[in-house]
């Protein structure tokens, strides 16, 4: 009767992606998660292990006994916690007569904002940007990096096209521009639970093709002009884990590009505005990390 009136309690804390399924399994097995003043109470914490697909499980009961294990899935963690809560399996418990140095192995606390454990990351995003000449650009980006210490070093590529117009210069005609970027980038992923922030900076080469029709000169064909620029870009990305390896990502950023090629002295090109030097963009997409 006492066991029925006061069922055991298991309080589970830690990384949400593993705590939620563990708590669901325990509830199905009849364990409560809210203390009621009676019944056996155990506390468990689950911490992601950097660099491996496993979690550190730390269990402690009301008598000060502890156990530290490494588990790979929610079912295993729930079974270990349940055994502590109902005190039915002495082999699962930490040795009760063992010295404290053996019974309590060091357990890392929940990691503060620090380098992410994944070895590499690949992300793709759709983007919209506004430029310093007032034009609006639409496109996408692809980025990849590998972890070296706390940093994630790699590269990124982007393609974008403006929405059409006169380039902000009062051009008589129809101007369309396509921009392709490629360069190196470095990010510092800072993770806590399912969230990751990643400030980043990059350098690259920016190629813009401008196409104009109906120009105010007697040329029966469209005019194509290519411009090259060197630039730097910086931004901050945010990711939220939605699976074991997948995250939804967003990024806010800006870039500045300085022209390195000249159009020469052709007077026919004097009317054609130069590509904008500055862009501010926002992107949304998916990231795979492992």
C-alpha positions in Angstrom: 0.0 0.0 0.0 2.8 2.4 0.9 4.4 1.9 -2.5 1.1 2.6 -4.2 0.4 5.7 -2.1 3.9 7.0 -2.6 5.3 5.9 -6.0 8.9 6.6 -6.6 10.0 10.0 -8.1 12.7 10.5 -10.7 13.8 14.1 -11.4 15.7 14.3 -14.7 17.7 17.3 -15.8 20.1 18.2 -18.6 20.2 18.4 -22.4 16.6 18.7 -23.7 17.1 16.4 -26.7 17.7 13.4 -24.4 15.8 14.5 -21.2 12.4 14.7 -23.0 12.3 11.1 -24.3 13.8 9.7 -21.1 11.1 11.5 -19.0 8.4 10.2 -21.3 9.6 6.6 -20.9 9.7 7.0 -17.1 6.2 8.3 -17.0 4.9 5.3 -19.0 6.5 3.1 -16.4 4.8 4.8 -13.5 7.5 7.1 -12.2 6.6 10.6 -11.2 8.8 13.7 -11.9 7.3 16.0 -9.2 8.3 15.5 -5.5 5.3 14.9 -3.2 6.9 14.6 0.2 6.9 10.8 0.3 8.3 8.0 -1.8 11.8 7.3 -2.9 13.4 10.2 -4.9 16.4 10.0 -7.2 17.9 12.8 -9.3 19.6 12.2 -12.7 21.4 14.5 -15.0 22.3 13.9 -18.7 25.2 15.8 -20.3 26.3 15.5 -24.0 29.8 14.0 -24.4 31.9 16.2 -26.8 33.0 14.3 -29.9 31.0 11.1 -29.3 27.4 10.1 -29.9 26.8 9.5 -26.2 25.6 11.1 -23.0 27.0 11.1 -19.5 24.4 9.9 -17.0 24.8 10.9 -13.3 22.3 9.5 -10.8 22.1 10.3 -7.0 19.6 9.1 -4.4 18.5 10.5 -1.1 21.3 8.6 0.8 24.1 10.3 -1.1 24.9 7.2 -3.3 25.9 8.0 -6.9 26.5 6.4 -10.2 28.1 7.7 -13.4 27.5 5.9 -16.7 27.8 6.6 -20.4 24.7 5.8 -22.4 23.7 6.1 -26.0 19.9 6.2 -26.0 16.9 7.2 -24.0 15.7 3.6 -23.3 19.0 2.6 -21.6 19.0 5.8 -19.5 15.4 5.3 -18.4 16.1 1.7 -17.4 19.1 2.7 -15.2 17.1 5.6 -13.6 14.1 3.3 -12.9 16.3 0.7 -11.2 17.6 3.4 -8.8 14.1 4.7 -8.2 12.7 1.3 -7.2 16.0 0.0 -5.7 15.6 -3.4 -7.4 19.0 -4.0 -9.0 22.0 -3.8 -6.7 24.4 -4.4 -9.6 23.2 -1.1 -11.3 23.9 1.0 -8.2 27.3 2.4 -7.5 29.3 0.2 -5.0 27.9 1.2 -1.6 31.1 0.2 0.3 33.5 1.6 -2.3 35.6 4.6 -1.5 34.2 7.9 -2.6 37.0 8.3 -5.2 35.8 5.2 -6.9 32.1 5.7 -6.4 32.1 9.2 -7.7 33.8 9.6 -11.1 34.2 13.2 -12.3 31.2 14.4 -14.1 31.4 17.5 -16.3 28.7 20.1 -15.5 26.5 21.3 -18.3 28.9 23.0 -20.8 29.0 26.8 -20.9 29.1 28.6 -24.1 32.1 26.8 -25.7 33.3 25.2 -28.9 30.8 22.8 -30.5 31.7 19.1 -30.5 30.9 18.3 -34.1 33.9 17.6 -36.4 32.4 19.4 -39.4 29.4 21.4 -40.4 27.7 22.0 -43.8 24.9 24.5 -44.1 22.8 25.9 -47.0 20.6 29.0 -46.8 18.2 31.0 -48.8 19.1 34.7 -48.5 17.7 38.2 -49.2 19.9 41.3 -49.1 19.7 45.0 -49.4 22.6 46.9 -50.9 24.1 50.3 -50.4 22.6 51.6 -53.7 19.1 50.6 -52.6 18.8 47.5 -54.7 17.4 44.2 -53.3 19.1 40.9 -54.0 17.8 37.3 -53.7 19.8 34.1 -53.7 21.4 31.4 -51.6 24.6 30.4 -49.9 26.5 27.2 -49.1 29.0 27.0 -46.3 31.2 24.2 -44.9 33.8 24.1 -42.2 35.9 21.7 -40.1 36.6 22.0 -36.4 40.1 22.9 -35.4 40.2 23.6 -31.6 37.4 25.9 -30.8 37.2 27.3 -34.4 35.4 26.0 -37.4 37.5 26.8 -40.5 36.3 26.4 -44.1 34.8 28.3 -47.0 31.5 29.6 -48.3 30.0 30.4 -51.7 27.0 32.6 -52.6 25.0 33.4 -55.7 22.5 36.3 -55.8 20.5 38.3 -58.3 19.1 41.8 -57.9 15.4 42.5 -58.4 16.0 44.6 -61.5 15.9 48.4 -61.9 18.4 51.1 -62.6 21.0 50.4 -60.0 20.1 53.5 -58.1 21.7 55.7 -60.7 18.7 56.9 -62.8 19.8 54.7 -65.7 17.5 54.8 -68.8 17.2 51.1 -69.6 16.7 47.7 -67.9 19.6 46.6 -65.6 19.9 43.1 -64.1 22.9 42.0 -62.1 24.1 38.6 -60.9 26.7 38.2 -58.2 28.8 35.1 -57.3 31.0 35.1 -54.2 33.5 32.6 -53.0 36.0 32.7 -50.2 37.4 31.5 -46.9 35.6 31.8 -43.6 36.2 31.2 -39.9 33.5 30.7 -37.2 33.4 30.3 -33.5 30.5 28.0 -32.6 29.2 28.5 -29.1 26.7 25.9 -27.9 24.4 25.4 -25.0 21.9 22.5 -25.3 20.1 22.6 -28.6 21.1 26.2 -29.4 24.3 27.3 -31.1 25.5 30.8 -31.9 28.4 31.2 -34.4 30.0 34.6 -35.0 32.0 34.4 -38.3 34.2 36.4 -40.6 35.4 35.8 -44.1 37.3 37.1 -47.1 36.6 36.4 -50.7 36.3 37.4 -54.3 33.1 38.9 -55.6 32.2 38.7 -59.3 29.3 40.7 -60.7 27.8 40.5 -64.2 25.7 43.5 -65.2 23.4 43.2 -68.2 21.6 46.3 -69.6 19.0 46.5 -72.4 17.3 49.5 -74.0 20.3 51.7 -73.3 20.4 55.4 -74.5 22.9 54.6 -77.2 22.4 53.1 -80.6 23.6 49.6 -80.0 21.2 46.8 -81.2 22.4 44.3 -78.6 22.5 44.1 -74.8 25.6 45.1 -73.0 27.4 42.7 -70.6 29.9 44.0 -68.1 31.9 42.0 -65.6 33.3 43.5 -62.4 35.6 41.9 -59.8 36.0 43.0 -56.2 37.8 41.8 -53.1 35.9 42.0 -49.9 35.3 41.0 -46.3 32.1 39.8 -44.7 31.0 39.2 -41.1 27.9 37.9 -39.5 26.4 35.9 -36.7 24.6 32.6 -37.2 22.1 30.8 -34.9 21.2 27.2 -35.0 18.6 25.1 -33.2 18.9 21.3 -33.3 15.9 19.5 -34.7 17.5 16.0 -34.9 20.7 14.1 -34.1 22.7 15.8 -36.9 20.3 18.4 -38.3 19.6 22.0 -37.3 17.6 25.0 -38.5 19.9 27.9 -39.1 19.6 31.6 -39.6 22.2 34.3 -40.2 22.5 38.0 -40.2 25.5 39.5 -41.9 27.1 42.3 -43.9 29.9 42.5 -46.5 32.0 45.2 -48.1 33.6 44.7 -51.5 36.2 47.0 -53.1 36.6 46.8 -56.9 39.9 45.4 -58.2 39.1 45.4 -62.0 38.6 48.3 -64.3 36.2 48.7 -67.2 38.8 50.6 -69.1 38.2 53.9 -71.0 35.3 52.8 -73.1 32.9 55.8 -73.0 29.9 53.5 -73.7 30.2 52.1 -70.2 30.3 55.5 -68.4 26.5 55.4 -67.9 26.5 51.9 -66.4 26.5 52.1 -62.5 29.1 50.1 -60.7 28.0 47.2 -58.5 27.2 48.2 -54.9 30.1 47.9 -52.4 28.0 47.0 -49.3 25.4 44.4 -48.6 23.3 43.5 -45.6 21.7 40.1 -45.7 19.5 37.7 -43.7 19.3 34.0 -44.4 17.4 30.9 -43.3 18.2 27.2 -44.0 19.4 23.9 -42.8 22.7 22.6 -41.3 24.2 19.1 -41.1 26.8 18.6 -38.4 28.6 15.4 -37.3 
